[in-house]
Amino acid sequence: MNVVTTCKIKGRIKEELIEKYPQINFVWSDEVDDIDQHIPTANILITYGEGDEVTVERLEKATSLEWIMVISAGLDEMPLKTIHDKGIQVTNARGIHVTPMAEYAIAMLLQVSRQAKALMKSEQEHIWDRTVKMEEISGKKMLIAGTGAIGQEVARLAKAFNIETIGISRSGQLKDHFDRCYPNESLNEYISEADFVVGILPATTETEGFFGAKAFELMKEDAIFLNMGRGKTVDESALIEALQANQFHHAVLDVFEEEPLPKSSPLWDLENTTITPHLSGISRHYQPRAFDIFEENLKSFLDDKKLVKNVIDPKRGY
């Protein structure tokens, strides 16, 4: 059996896999030429699923491919129709981002509320300024769009600050750590209540432009909007217009319609915006956690070709 990668894997993880599974031929490809050379004989492909790592052309050459392990959560750059048509099984690393992304959300909300940017600027300029306006996040309301594992962890941490949590999801089913939950179509009905609006949605046909002009218009003037799901879930033009018009207080953005965010984007220069380069889920524990999921599935796959964790439906994209 041949396992081929399209990305750099930590040396310790490679060594452990080779030692544990001597019956498997691991090919550690992270260069385009290597991938093209080995993809025709790959039975299992390990990839981040980003950019041109997995293309229709490569999949057409992958005549032996049975399973793709995506060591990230998002699948919006994957050729899912071709994957479905070829009957290739797919799993992802959903769940490994829970801790870093939840910590990121709370950290960013505190950063804005406690004026971290202004304090750092004063420090760099050696200015002793005690007039900087400080706000608290405790006792407020948070609306979270996306009530999966990450959303539930954000809600759990928010409870430490006595924050009321409102969940928005496709089903509207009440989930752990949420006070209330509603279906997607209720967003504009409840967004005006929130002091903090957090987007953790995947990119699907249903979620494209989920946060649009109407949602931004309805937000409180002092509200903070944070998106760490996918850039396509936000109408970026409408967001820019809302920020330029100061319709709400601040936006924290980790994901964008186009990445890297073009230098020409107005978002870079807006004072009421914080930009981070799609790193809310980054942690030194990232790959070890992803490969724990891979190994759990690998053991089952070796036994009877079945996958048991984080199985993706290519038709739905999640």
N, C-alpha and C positions, 0 to 999 in steps of 0.2 A: 504494500500500500504506500502511495506517495502523498506526502503532505507538503504543499508549496505555500510559501508566504509571499506577500507583495510589500512588506513593510519591515522596518528594523525591529528586531526582537532582542530583549535584554539577554546578555550572555548567560546569566545564571539560569534563566528559563529554558534556553536552548539545551544547556547541559542536562538539566533535570529531565526534560522530555526524552532526550536521546537515551539516557540511562534507564528510564522507566519503560520505554517502548522500543526495545531493540528490533522488533519485527517491522517497524515503520521506517521508511526512508524519508527523512526530513530534508527539504531543500529550502534554505534560507535565502530567498531572492528578495532584494530590495532595489534592484536596478531594472529598468524597463527591458533591456536585452535579456536578462536572466529570466524574467517572468515569461516573456514570449517563448523562450527556449524550453521551459519546463511545463508550461500550462497544458500542452497536449496530453501529458501523462499524469496530471494531477488528479487524485481521487478526492482530496480535501484541499480547500483553499482557505488560507487565513489572511484577512485583509482589514484595513480600516474602512474600506469602501468609499474612499474619497478620491476626487479628481478623476484621473484616467487609470486608476489601479485595476478596476474591473469594467471592461467595455464589452459591447455586443460582439465586436470582432474577436476579442480574446475568448469569449464564451463559445463562439462558434468553433474555435480550435480545441476547446476543452472537452474532447469526446468522452473522457473517462470521469469527468467531474460529477460527484454525487452530493457534495455538501460544501457550503460556503459558511465559514465562521467569520462574522464581522465583529471585530474587537472594538466596536463603538456602539452607540445606541441608534443613531440616525441612519436611515437607508435611502434618503432622498436622492443621492447621487448614483444609486445602483440601477442597472437596467433590469428592473423587476419583471417586466413582461417577458423578456427573453429567458430569465431565470425560471419563471413559471412555465413557459412553453417547453423548456428542456427538462422539466421535472426535477430540478435541483433543489435540495433541501437547504434552508437558510436558518441560522441562529445568530443572535447578536449578544452584546454584552450589557443589555438592559439591567440596571440595578447597581452597576459598579460606580456610577456617578453620584449616588445618593448623598454620601457624606460631603465630598468637596463642593457640590453644587448647592446644597442646603447652607453650608457655611458661607459660601460666596454670597448668597442672597442676603443673609443677615448682615454680613460684613459690609456689603454695599449700601444697604439701607441705613446702617449706622454711620457709614462714611459720609453720606449726604446729610443726614440729620445732625451729625456732630461737626459738620463743616471741616472735614479733614483736608480738603484741598486748600482752603483759606489758611488753615493753621500751618500747613507745610510751606505755603508761599511766604507767610510771615517769618517762619523759622529761617528759610533760605535767605531772606532779606534782612535778617537780624532785627525784626520789628516786634516790639512787645505790645500786642494789641488785644486788650481784654474786652473789646466791644463786639467781637464776633458772636453772632446770634446762634445759640445752641437750641436744638429741639430734642425731645424725647420720642422714642418709638413705642414706649410702653402704653398699654391701655387703648390702642388704636385698632383699626379694622384692616384686614388684609384679604384681598381677593386673589385667589390662585387659579389660573386657568391651566388645567392639567393636574388631575388628582391621583396620579400614579405614585410609584414609590418615592420619587424625588419630591413631588408636591406634598405628600404626606409627611416627609421628613422636614420640609420647610415649615409646614404647619405645626409640627411637634416642637421645633425650636422656637417658633413664634410664641407658643404658649408660655415659654419662660419669661416673656415680656408682657404677659397678660393680654395678648392680642386676640381679638375675635377673628376667626378664620372662616372665609366663605369660599367654597369650592365650585368651580365650573368645569364640567366634563361632558363627554358625548352622552353618557347615560344619566348623569345627574344623581347617581347613587351616592348616598352618604358614606364617606370613607373615614378611616381613623384620623383623629386629631382635627377634624373639621367640625365647626359648630353647625354649619348649614351647607348643603350642596344643591346645585341646580344644573339643568342641561345647558348645552352650548348656546342655544337660542335665547337664553335668559341673560346673557352677558350685559347688554345695555340696560337691562332693568335693575341690575344690582351694582354696576361699576361705580355709580355715583355715590355709593355708600363708603367706598374704600379709600383709606389713606395711602395704602400701598397696593399696587396692582402688579402681580408677578406672572409672567408668561413662561410656561414650561411645556408648550405644545410641540408635537412632532409635525413635520411638514407632510401634509396629505392634501388631496383635493378639497377635503372638507375644511381644513384649517387655513388655507391660503388666504391672506388678507383678513384674518380673523379679527385683529385689532385694526379698525379703520377710523375714518374721520369722525363718525358718530360717537364711537367709544371715547375718543380723545376729547371730544366736545363735552361729553357728559361727566368727565372726571373732575374731581375737586380741584380748585385752584392751587391748593397746597399739597396735592397728591404726588407720589413718586411712582413712576412706571419702570419696571425692570423686566427685560426680556432675555432669557437664557435658554429658550427652547430652540426655535429655528427662525432665521431671518424672514423667511417667506410668510410667516404667520402674521407679520405686521405690514401694513401698507406704509412703506417707508416715506413716500412723498407726503402722505397725510400726516405722518408723525413729524416730519420736518416742519410743515406748515404750523402744526399745533405748538411745537416748541418755539418757533419764531414768534408766534403770537402770545406766548406765555399762557397758554390755556391750562397748563398744569405746571407744577413746580420743577420737576427734574426727571430726566430719563437716564437709566443705567442700561447700557446695551452691550451685550457680549456676542451677539449674532446679528448678521446683516443679510440683505438680499444678495449682495455680491461680496465675496470675501477673497482676498483681503479687502477691507473697506477702501475704495478709491481715495487717493489724496485730495481729489476735487470735491469730495462729499461735504456739504455744508455742516454735517453732524460734527466734524472735527472741531469747528470753531465756535460752536454754541456753548455758552457758559453754563447753561442749564442741562448739560449732557455729560455723562461719564462714559468713555469708550474703553472697552477691554477686548483684546484680540482672540475671542472664542477660546477662553481658557478656564471657564468656570468649573469644568469637570476634571481639570488636570490635577494629578496627585502622583507621588512616587509609588503609590500602591496600585496605580491604574492597570498596568499590564499583569501583575500577579493576580489581581482580582479577575481580570478578563480570562486568563488562562485557567483559573479554577473552574470557571463555567465551561471552557473548552474541554478540559479533562473529564468533567462529569458527563458531558455528551459523548466524548471520545470512547469512554469505557462502554457505554451503551451501544454506540455505533459499531464497535468491534464485535460485540456479542450478536446483535441482530439487525444492524443498519438503522436502528431507531434513535431518535434524538429526544431528550427528556426535559430540556430546560431552554427557555427563551426561544422557542420555535416561532418563526415568522411566517405569516401568510403573505406570499409575494403579491397576491392580488390586492390586498389591503395596504401593504407597506408597513405593517406592524403586527 
